[in-house]
């Protein structure tokens, strides 16, 4: 008798868990669920996001940029120095060089180069003589361009919008193909259930 009660309880428990696993969806709910969770759509969504950030990076190439560069070097050495009378003398060097520069840069797509404006300051500390000296570069204006390469700014301006558009279309197409597949499977299931 005890085994019958345990067996009955076990089958009721399994029956309830099977009944709880049944998911009832309408066609719209099934399509929405597939568009959010299908592996094809998730992969296409990640590809779209990567393409979106590539597009943003491409657009940022045409904006002005501001950079700040620093450099420090400590030199503690003994080196040979030629004196005014022609003899060589060993001198102990103990110095620290600090260099900082700020640069504003603007790419020019038509020419394939960039215009820049730079200002900088250097400080040299001679520890052996207890001296500090400064060198400033108030403003340097220049233009730089690669003479042997192609104009990547001009080509990217034409290519990147096409790439971004292709990924957008592929993402939309993947969503629609998944929706069509889900609708077809939904109707096949409905026909199979009606024929029982």
C-alpha positions in Angstrom: 0.0 0.0 0.0 2.8 2.3 0.9 4.5 1.7 -2.5 1.2 2.5 -4.3 1.0 5.8 -2.5 4.6 6.7 -3.3 4.2 5.7 -6.9 1.0 7.7 -7.3 2.6 10.7 -5.6 5.6 10.3 -7.9 3.5 10.2 -11.1 1.4 13.2 -9.9 4.6 15.2 -9.3 6.0 14.3 -12.8 2.6 15.1 -14.4 2.6 18.5 -12.7 6.2 19.3 -13.8 5.4 18.2 -17.4 2.3 20.4 -17.4 4.4 23.3 -16.1 6.9 22.9 -19.0 4.2 23.4 -21.6 4.4 26.9 -23.1 1.5 28.4 -24.9 2.2 31.2 -27.3 0.4 33.2 -29.9 2.0 33.7 -33.3 3.0 37.3 -32.4 4.5 36.2 -29.1 6.4 33.4 -30.8 7.8 35.8 -33.5 8.8 38.4 -30.8 10.5 35.7 -28.7 12.4 34.4 -31.7 13.5 38.0 -32.7 14.9 38.5 -29.3 16.4 35.1 -28.4 17.2 33.2 -31.6 20.9 32.4 -32.1 20.9 33.9 -35.6 19.4 37.2 -34.4 21.8 37.4 -31.4 24.8 36.8 -33.8 23.4 39.4 -36.2 22.8 41.9 -33.3 26.4 41.5 -32.1 27.7 42.0 -35.7 25.5 45.1 -36.0 26.8 46.5 -32.7 30.4 45.9 -33.8 29.7 47.6 -37.1 28.0 50.5 -35.3 31.1 51.2 -33.2 33.3 50.9 -36.3 31.0 53.5 -37.9 31.4 55.8 -34.9 35.2 55.3 -35.0 35.1 56.2 -38.7 33.1 59.4 -38.0 35.5 60.4 -35.2 38.5 60.4 -37.7 37.0 63.5 -39.2 36.7 65.4 -35.9 39.5 67.5 -34.4 41.6 65.6 -31.8 43.4 66.9 -28.8 46.4 65.0 -27.4 48.8 65.5 -24.5 52.1 63.7 -24.6 54.7 63.5 -21.9 58.2 62.1 -21.8 60.7 61.8 -18.9 64.2 60.5 -18.9 66.7 60.2 -16.1 70.4 60.1 -17.1 73.0 59.0 -14.5 76.2 58.2 -16.4 79.8 58.9 -16.8 80.8 59.9 -20.3 83.8 61.2 -22.2 83.7 64.9 -23.1 86.3 66.7 -25.3 87.6 69.8 -23.6 88.5 73.1 -25.5 92.2 72.3 -25.3 91.6 69.0 -27.1 92.0 66.7 -24.2 89.3 64.2 -23.1 87.8 64.4 -19.6 85.3 62.0 -17.9 82.2 63.9 -16.7 79.6 62.5 -14.3 76.1 63.3 -15.7 73.2 63.4 -13.3 70.2 65.0 -15.1 66.4 64.6 -15.5 64.6 65.7 -18.6 60.8 66.2 -18.5 59.0 67.1 -21.8 55.3 67.8 -22.3 53.4 68.8 -25.5 49.8 69.4 -26.4 48.6 68.9 -30.0 45.4 69.8 -31.8 45.1 67.8 -35.0 42.5 67.9 -37.8 42.3 65.4 -40.7 41.6 66.7 -44.1 39.9 64.0 -46.3 40.2 65.9 -49.6 44.1 66.0 -49.3 44.6 62.9 -47.2 46.7 64.7 -44.6 46.3 66.6 -41.4 46.9 70.1 -40.1 48.2 70.3 -36.5 49.1 72.9 -34.0 51.5 72.0 -31.2 52.8 73.7 -28.1 55.3 72.3 -25.6 57.5 72.8 -22.6 60.8 71.0 -21.5 62.5 71.1 -18.2 66.1 70.0 -17.6 67.3 69.4 -14.1 71.1 69.2 -13.7 71.4 67.6 -10.2 75.3 67.9 -10.1 75.2 71.7 -10.7 71.9 72.3 -9.0 70.6 74.1 -12.1 67.1 74.0 -13.7 66.6 75.2 -17.3 63.4 75.4 -19.4 62.7 75.4 -23.1 59.3 76.3 -24.5 57.8 75.9 -27.9 54.9 78.4 -27.9 53.2 77.4 -31.2 54.1 75.1 -34.1 51.7 74.9 -37.0 52.2 72.3 -39.6 50.8 69.9 -42.2 51.6 66.2 -42.5 50.8 63.8 -45.2 52.0 60.4 -46.3 53.5 60.8 -49.8 53.7 57.1 -50.8 50.3 55.9 -49.5 46.8 56.2 -50.8 44.3 58.7 -49.4 42.6 56.5 -46.8 40.4 59.3 -45.5 38.8 59.9 -48.9 38.3 56.2 -49.5 36.9 55.4 -46.0 34.5 58.3 -46.5 33.0 56.4 -49.4 33.4 52.8 -48.2 32.3 53.0 -44.5 28.7 54.2 -45.2 28.2 51.3 -47.6 29.6 48.8 -45.0 27.4 50.2 -42.3 24.3 50.1 -44.6 25.1 46.4 -45.5 25.2 45.4 -41.9 22.0 47.2 -41.1 20.2 45.5 -44.0 21.7 42.1 -43.0 20.4 42.6 -39.4 16.9 43.4 -40.7 17.0 40.5 -43.1 18.0 38.1 -40.4 15.1 39.3 -38.2 12.6 38.8 -41.0 14.0 35.4 -42.0 13.7 34.2 -38.4 10.1 35.6 -38.2 9.2 33.8 -41.4 10.7 30.5 -40.2 8.8 30.9 -36.9 5.5 31.6 -38.6 6.0 28.6 -40.9 6.8 26.3 -37.9 3.8 27.8 -36.0 1.4 27.0 -38.8 2.9 23.5 -39.3 2.3 22.8 -35.6 -1.2 24.2 -35.7 -2.0 21.9 -38.7 -0.5 18.9 -36.9 -2.5 19.6 -33.8 -5.8 20.0 -35.8 -5.2 16.7 -37.7 -5.1 14.8 -34.4 
